[in-house]
Amino acid sequence: MSAPTIYRSDDPGAPVTTNDVKNGAYEILKACLVDGYSGKSAAGWSVVFDAWATDGVCTFTNACQSGVLGISHNSSANYGPIVFTAAAMIDATTGVHVRSGYEDMLITNLTDSSSPAANNCLVAHRNGANQADHWFVIANENFCAAFFSSQADKLYAAVHSIANHISVSHLFFGSADSLVGLGSVASGQVGNFVQFGGGIEGRSETGWRLDRSEHGTAVVGGNGSALSGVAYMIASPFAASAGAGLGGSNPEFIRKVRIVPVSIWSGVGTASPGAAQQVADVPMLFGSPDFTYGKGFSVMAEFDTVSLTDVMVIDGKNYLWAPTIYGNVMFISLDAGDWQ
């Protein structure tokens, strides 16, 4: 399997999505994952059904076809499209085990943001017509991480402050390293597919924190069966590191950045972390158990690293570090071995 490719809104020939809240994420993901653009080959995904112009739904699958990432028109004028996962698609608007946020529902309901169910759906990017103007995607044929922002200097900020990153939205999706017998990233069986990040429709900025449950969805749960009803997702170590932590609020006390792969947990019927079961590891993404909530950016300032631009070396491997809201820091491996 291949190393990831980096796509940026300031690349020559990249899609221009100025003030296009409705279509921006569709054009970006289709270009990066499927079509490519001048100077950049596509990551290696394929379109399942593209009914964006007619039904307002487009679905993508990765090379190993372990699941589907879908985007759907949002009836709210100010939010990006609703994102969902599915095991497969029967036709353009009918999916198998469709989920968005912590609900399971029909795709035809996902465009109605006035309904209680749709208010729990995940959306691709923040409130505002210009929220997909600037973007950064890193992907290979089986997994993708995408970041959207209204301002380039927020996305590629040289100043490490929490306030700088409130304007950045994030979305992670694709095959993982299954812990319930569904294979590795590259050899994933159907159901080995996770999506996390994104925001809860109607909740604005509070919907983007990775240290909360509910901001994600998986095709199967911790026992390997298809999820049904209400199911919450937790991304560790972000949730686990939300307490006071060693060293308190003194990032200079951290001498070395210690990181661990992101682990996905799912709880069916309850948001309690104690009831969640491990579903998968996401081997290309890392977090630090030492970074408490709201402290990560300060820690990275101590290491003089700029988000999404500088490569940092940890234990001999190259990483980018990515801004996720309110001080949570994610490390993205550039090692091809972590993407398979």
Secondary structure, DSSP 8 states (H G I E B T S, - for coil): ----EEEETTSTT----TT-TTTHHHHHHIIIIII-BTTB---S-EEEEEETTTTSEEEEE-TT---EEEEE--SSTTS--EEEEESEEEETTEEES-EETTEE--HHHHT-TTSTTGGGSEESS-SSTTTTSEEEEEE-SSEEEEEEES-HHHHT-SS--TGGGTTEEEEEEE--EESSSS--STT--TT--EEEE-EETT-GGGGG-TTSTTSEEESB-TTSSB--SSEEEEEETTTTT-S--TTTT-GGG--S---EEEEEEEEES---GGG-EEEEEEEEEEE-TT--TTTHHHHHHHTT--TTT--EEETTEEEEEEEETTTEEEEEE--GGGG-
